[in-house]
Amino acid sequence: MEYGSLRSTAGHRGLHAGDTVEVRTRYQEGQWAHGYEVAEVLEAGYRILRRGSQEIIPDIFGMAEVRLDGGVRSLQ
């Protein structure tokens, strides 16, 4: 997949690159996982960084799959 074709935007629902977030798990319905960060905001959703390993997850997460972790925005 070519990432250059996805246009970056200002942020859905107020999330920005660098924000500490939780992601909805795809294995346990209704559960949220901690330890993630918004790596990039795209027109189609978010590219997410796993903070522990510093790896960007290849999937694009939709707006409903990502929320601020504890309501606190990361300091940049």
Buried (B, 14 or more C-beta within 10 A) or exposed (E): EEEEEBEEEEEBEEBBBEBBBBBBEEEEEEEBBEBBBBBBBBEBBBBBBBBEEEEEBEEBBEEEBBBBBEEEBBEE
